[in-house]
């Protein structure tokens, strides 16, 4: 666990909604890559997500782990209500955040998000592969993120590897403006953080646990370490982002057919061998992962329950 003093950088002016960079190094809006749309947030929406890697030896020359396979773990992304926080500045990491920050594992965090979904604080979540490390490149995530007016915030996290417990991501980013319109596109810089769960100040795994866990903190330009910083032409140290996340609103999406918590589930019948199976797609609660399924016997009576996935285009 590295200890840094807080510092505030005055950076770019922001579009309406944010204040440039979150004062806790959460994210920094990129105004020239951000556009406010005309579609009201009363309607559900979906956003594709692009992640650009900026963590390179050229941009972050101090102690860069060249030759140690610098890379990212899978990223976990979730849409949620304002009442939920996946992680935050000075918060104590959950087991899921510790697991992904230390070893890149996503299963514990996904289980935590599943529990939050059942509590109606999380709408949609998934894990996706990440862009290649050490070179400037972009990855389009494998799924769109589904949002609606009650679940318009997104949070994300991915491990910086190799490292003790360092990660990047963002928390509580709203995809709608204060005036209730979806962004057509929203791009933000993301920064490096320490999860406060493991000791160590080098790019290495398997360090001693921090006990008790400490609050999560961003890397800054202060302190003895020069990790994740660069020098300007005057020799002044400055924190640089390790990536960007860009959210682009879709005009239509096969992955977010319905995101409203009050939607009526659709029921239809599909063939499974010689039997027909009736599928009730519970879009609001289960996000199309599993459906309520009944089999129909030859005489028309209901057969045994079957677990199955709803197709992408439900009933079509």
Secondary structure, DSSP 8 states (H G I E B T S, - for coil): ---------------TTS-SB-TTSSEEE-GGG-EEEEEETTS-EEEEEEEEE---TTT--TT--TTS--EE--EEEEEE-TT--S--TT-B--HHHHHHHHH---HHHHHHHHHHHHTTSEEEEEEE----SSS-EEEE-SS-EEEBTTB-EEEEEEEEESSSSEEEEEEEEESB-TTSEEEEEEEEEEEEEE-SSB--SSS-S---B-SS--B-EE--S-SS--TTEEE-TTS-EEE--SEEEEEEE-S--SS-S---TT---EEEEEEETTEEEEEEE-HHHHTTSSBEEEEE-TTS-EEEE--B---SSTT-
